[in-house]
Amino acid sequence: MFVFIKKACHFPRLLIYYISFDCISTPEGGVASMSKSCAVCAKGTMSGNAVSHSNRKTRRVWKPNTQRVRVLVEGTPRSLNVCTRCLRGGKVQRA
């Protein structure tokens, strides 16, 4: 499933259309999210301002440090995106 997103840029007559893929299907028939987020604690991207020395503000994002690792989920090994805080904290069991 994908969604068209209409976004205006600096030129008033120019509109840019982005195709955003919201989700993909997994081999098991489920739906997996494509966003960069942790599958254990649901830590995701955060947004804010980058503030320069002259106090000008521009938008920026912070992405979590996620790793694609094989973990045991209900006794079966699966590949999940897990943040390094959950890996170091022992919240998942590696396969």
Secondary structure, DSSP 8 states (H G I E B T S, - for coil): -EEEEEEE-SSTT-EEEEEEE-EEE-TTS-EEE-SS--TTT----EEEEEE-TT--EEEEEE---EEEEEEEETTEEEEEEEEHHHHHHT-S-B-
